[in-house]
Amino acid sequence: MKKTYRLINGMIASLLLATSAFAGDAALEKKFDGLIDPAEMNGWLETMAAEPNHVGAPHNKANAEMTLKQFQDWGWDARIETFRALYPTPIKVSFDLLGDNGFSATLTESPIEGDAPTFTDKALPAYLGYQGDGDVTAPVVYVNYGMPDDYETLKRMGVDVKGKIVIARYGAGWRGLKPKLAQEHGAVGCIIYSDPHEDGYAVDDFYPKGASRPPQGVQRGSVMDMPTYPGDPLTPGRGATEKAKRLSRKDAKTLLKIPAIPMSYGDARKILAAMGGQVAPEGFRGSLGETYHIGDDGAAKAHLVVQSDWSLKPVYNVVATMRGAEFPDEWILRGNHRDGWVMGASDPLSGHIAMMGEAKAIGALVRDGWKPKRTIVYLSWDAEEPGLIGSTEYAETHEDELVAKALLYINSDGNGRGFLNVAGSHSLQHFANEIAVDVDDPQTDGSVDQRARAQLMIAAAAKGADGDAKKLGALAANPSSDLPIDALGSGSDYTAFLQHLGMAALHVGYYGEGDDNGVYHSLYDDFAHHNKFVDPGSAYGGALARTIGRMVLRIADAELPPVRYGDFASTVSDYLDEVKALADDRRARADAQAAANEAGAFARAHDPKKPYGAPTVLKPVPHVNFAPLEDAVDHLKKSAAAYDAALAEKGPALAADKKRRLFALAREAEQALKIREGLPGRPWFRNSIYAPGTLTGYGVKTLPGVREAIEQERFADADKYSALTAAAINSYAAKLDSAVKLMND
């Protein structure tokens, strides 16, 4: 489910290790590197991606059993932990366009000659996880990307989707928002298709000649309302064990009510060609070579049927533990999911094999006499694709123990050729920067750090480079500067740990050159495509293993917490500046719109030959009380500076019991960022700094309680969450104050 992380601005530079307080054991890490074998990993990938791996698939269970045996053979204490979650396996999915230009959509994908796994008869038809069942007949209306701004445009064009089936293209926002917004606007069904403008022949030759999506390619995916809560829809906040108390289906808030399906652009083109009505605005037009129409004349009528088996399905997590020799109750967690929508070679198995390579190498180090000081837990997740289910149920089931013991969760997902991307808790930004220095880039004669710097410097020098690109380029050109890591929203298995449990987390991968966009969540995401177009020979799979493996080894044996709180403080300060500017901008927009309305500008300016509607009136924006947040950020900055200075000066000489207490305080500080009552309307999400947006899905909203209250015109919530967020930040800073006192006593 990794598609949210294609960002380049999270790539990292570093300080020299010679000046590092968090340098690892160079000899141990060199030995670890020598144990990573990309060719062996590539063989695992071919085996694991040989058949479909959806939830409930026999091959997915076989992969769990294979992973379990390998962990055990490599010296880990491993087990399979099983949950039972609601999962709608499709029974019948059909779409028929009615009338003179009628046709029946295929909803299956043609095999590719020479690519044996694509000839499988075990793949499920094209479907969307947690769509509503239904049998509807209605006119079809084109809604562009199906995002809020698109519905605002349609409103002004006089187009109402109530009682209609909408067709939206992928892109511009998370998949699950498209049918959710359609449902909220009164639509009775939803189709989501892949326009070649995004990932088809407009981008590259289509598979098998090139990497892009072929005309019959379909992007499956979940439409569960994960920004409300992820995991099993029937057991929010508690593990989906055999005897767990469950909601009824009708009471599960994350389930869609209307039927929805994904579709290829080969079939979608026939629907759009049959549609009449108004010509679509410029921003609605894709690359199908047709004139795009809205369909508001009702000429294109269709019959959509979705019927599913809504039963509980087994979810198989593999949990492997290497017990710490000195601090067994301090845990480092490392995870990657294993399930896919079909074969899942790029997403997720290319990341999973890196995790397996790390685990094998760590097992070999232990056999040779090294013992980690802290306990290491490796986690092969199931059922991530439909809703982060395996990881969420594990986190909810073991919440008390994880809160008491776990220091950090490190995640990966799919992986490809290109540039290092790290996102996560900004207290670990400097630690992440330092790791990249020692990881060799598979394609060049330098480190992944040096390659990242080069790319950012070139981007900054490009014609038309924006301010952010220039800023990053300047940082990349300075070898003594760190570059920022990205904030995390959702879209992979770190979500429950960071945003529900309040645990520090990192998400790590290589992206930017290998291209799996065109086969994402389709039949064609298999070994042949990955090995040709995404990461030949799993070279960057090896780089990922060496990167995350280093992180695990260093934290497992660290004498001091690998944190630098000044990075977190400055980042939160930037977020506060952003939300203050957001409030000012919204106020200015509301005032400008009110003035235009009063002057009759909208009526005079519109084209009288086209339908016209006034824009939705923006509410006047009051002045939000940012004072609590401003005071809390000032407190945080002072506390972080004092902590970083004390750690650098006194940390190495501290007594062992004080060093251990610093790790406990670091864990407690991250947990202090939780808001007890959670975010507005979604109490499962408790992190006051990072959350997926309610209208972005995967995309992050920082200071979410305040930011989204302003964006969504809930101004009483903006004041309330300014105070609640400030209290969380003050609690975090108080933990740093306690650590400073500990070091100075």
Order of alpha helices (4+ residues) and beta strands (2+ residues): alpha-alpha-alpha-beta-beta-beta-beta-alpha-beta-alpha-beta-alpha-beta-beta-alpha-beta-beta-alpha-beta-alpha-alpha-beta-beta-alpha-alpha-alpha-beta-alpha-alpha-alpha-alpha-alpha-beta-beta-alpha-alpha
